[in-house]
Amino acid sequence: MTIGNASDFEVRLAASPAELHAAQRLRYDVFVTELGASGALVDHDQMLEKDAYDPFVDHLILYCRKTGQAVGVYRLLRADMAQRAGGFYSENEYDLSRLKQSGRRILELGRSCLHPDYRGGAAMHHLWSGLAAYVATHQIEILFGVASFHGTDISALAAPLSLLHQNHLAPPSLRVQARKEAYQDMNIIPAADLDRRRAIVQIPSLIKAYLRVGGCVGDGAFVDHAFNTTDVCLIMDTSQLSERRAKLYRDVAK
């Protein structure tokens, strides 16, 4: 199993078609091959996971210096980019009116993934370091994006969804809501009956990482059958980070 040290990695924005294809190939390996996702623009012949938003975004890619391979990806969509793209990706699942009308600089995070050999080590920290630099450069105030649980069986995900709703719901000013035609109530198990330990174990590590630095979730989940996931909308208001949480964020991003 390859994990690596911080010195083994380099993070940069895609600057060529070849680098874009490297990001899309990694996304194919993770989302299509590993998780069973699909999509109208997925190129199975070239093994590229792509969609209509890719030409309008910044692709932040983590490379392993030893192999030269792309091993981590973030897709970054600022408000000015979203205008050219016809909207944010998350708007297919959530009403983002409260974020868009906040008057603050917002950034959508999407298609985040790591090669399986690099999970659980320095790779994620290094990718977050690149994200933190991007946020600082563009003076971003609010980060958001959909994050996924694998699978679409709500009964199997009732515990973690309930825990997120009961303990990490966004404040009203930032509380986006899943679109009514696909709204899935997350408050499924009463707090008194919830097995918190079991629920926490079921929450994906990326979602837990955002919660640790002050992230919160929108109202309702979205069941994405095409991607074989159940999605929640994560939101992080950087101005609301306590010093302890801000230090944790800086430490994670080192």
N, C-alpha and C positions, 0 to 999 in steps of 0.2 A: 504493500500500500504506500503510495507516494503522497506526502503532505508538504514537506519543504519548510524552509526558513524564509524570513522576510527578504533576505538578500537574493533569494532564488527567483524573485518576481519583478515584473515591470508592468505598470499600468499606464495606458494611454488611450486617447480617443482614436477611433477608426478614421483613417485618412485616405483610404483607397478602396476600390472594389474588392480587392483580395482580402483586406482586413474585415470588411463588412461580411464577406462570405465566411471568414473564420468565425465570426460571431454567430452567424446564422447556422453554421454547421454544428457548433457546440449546442445551440438551442435545439437543433434537431435531435442530437444525441440524448439530451436530457428530457425535453418535453414530448417528443414524438416516440423515440425508441424506448426510453425508460418509463415514461408516464402515460403513454398511449394517446397523446393529443393529436388533433388534426386541424385542418383549416383550409380555406379555399385556395390560398396561394402557396401552401406547403409544396416544395419541390422534392418529391420522393426520389427522382432519378439522380439529382445532385446531392440529395440529403441535406437540404437547406430548409430551416423553419423560418418563414418570412411572412410579412403581411403588408397592408397598404400604408402603415405608419413608418416603416423603416426608412424611406427616403427623406423624411422630415426631421429625424431625431439625431441626437448624438449617441454613438455606441461606445460606451466605456468598456475596454477590454483588458483583462488581466492575462499577461503572458508568463509562461514558465521559461526562464532564461536557459535552463538546461536543455529543454526540448524544442523551444521556439514555438510551442503550441499555445493557442488560446485556451485558457482553463477557467476563466470566469468572465461574466458579462453583466452589464447593466445597460438598459435602454433609457435614455434621459430625454424628457420632452418638456421644454419650457413653454410658457404661455404664448410667446411670439411664434414658436414653431407650431403649436397647436392650431393657431389661426390659419396657417398655411395648410395644415393637414386636414382641416375640417373639423377639428375638435380633439379632445384628449381620448386616448384609448379607453380610459375608465368610464367615459360617458356612455359607452355601450352598456354598462352595467349599473352605474350610479348617477344620480342627479347631483352634479357638482356645483350647483348655483351658489351655494354659500361660500365655497372656496373662490370661485371666479369673481364674485362680487365683493370679496373682502378688501380689495384694493392693495393686497400684499403680493409679493413675488412668490409664485408657486412653481413647483417642479414635480412632474410625474415620474415615478420610478417604475420600470416595467421589465419584463423578461429577465429577471435576475436569476442567475443559475451558476453553479460551479460543477466542474467535472467531478465525478464521484471519487476519484483518487485524491482530490485536494480538499475534501470537506473535513471540517473539524480541526484545521490547523491555521497556519499563518496566512493562507490564501485569502480567506474572507476578510481578515483584518486589513490586508493590503488593498483589497478591492474597496473597502470602506474608506481607506485613506485617500484613494483617488476620488471617491465620491465627495468626501469632505472638502477637498481642494476645489472641486467643481462648484460645490455649494457656496464656498467663500468667494470664488471668482465672480459668480453671477449674483451674489448677495441674495440668495434664496432664503425666504422666511418660513415657507411651509412646504414640507415634503409629503407626498401622498402617492398612493398606488394600490392596485389590487394585489393581495397575497393569497396564496392558494393552499387548501388542504387537498390531498390526493383523494379522488373519488367523489361520487355524487350521492351517496347514501346518507341522507340527513340523520337517520336514526343512529348510525354509527358515529356521527360527529356531534351528536346532541350535547355531550358533556363539554368539549372545548368551546363550542359556539356559545353555550350558555355562560361559561366562565368569562369569555370575552365581553359579552353583553353586560353582565352584572358587575364586572370589575374594571373594565377598560373602555367604556363607552365615551366617545368624544364629547366635549362640551357643546352646548346647543349651537354656538356660533360657527362651529366647524363640522357639525354632525351631518354629513352627507347621508343620503338614504338610497338603498337599492331601488331600482326602478320598479314601479308598482306592478308592472306586468310579470315581473320575475322575482318579486320580493319574497324572501324566505326569513321568517321570524327566527331570531337567534336565541331568544329567551325561552328555551324549550323545557328545561328542567328547573324546578323551583330551587332557590338557593339552599333551602334547608335539606333538600334531598341530593344535592350535588356532591359527587366524590371529587373533591378538588385535586387530589393527588393524581387520580386517573386522568382528569381533564388536562392538567398541566403537561403530563407525559405525551398526550396526543397533539399538543400544539407544535407545529413545525419550528425548528430552531431559528429560522430567519424571523418569523413572527415574534418569537420570544426575545430575540435580540433587540427588535424595535421597541417592544414593551419595556425592556429594561432601561432604555434611555428616554422614556417618557412618551412613547407612541401610544396611540389610542385607535379605536375602530369606529367606523360609521354604523348606522342603523340598518340592520338586515344583511343577510348574505345573498350571494348570487350563485345559482347552480349553473355551471358552464359545462354542458354535456359535450360540446365539441372538443373541449380541452380536458375532459374527464376530471374536473376539479370543482370544488366548492370554494368560492372566493369571498374574502372580506376586504373592506377598504381600510387600509392603514393610513393614519395621518400623524405627522409630527410637526408641532409648532415650535420652532427653534427658540422663540422668545420666551417660552414657558418652561424651558429646561432649568431645573434647579442647578446650583453649582455642582452638587454631587453628580447629577445626571449629566451635566455638560462635561464634567471631567471624565465620566465613564465613556461618553461619546468620543471625546478626544483620545482616550486610551484605546478604545476599540479601533479607531481610525489610524493609529500609529502603525 
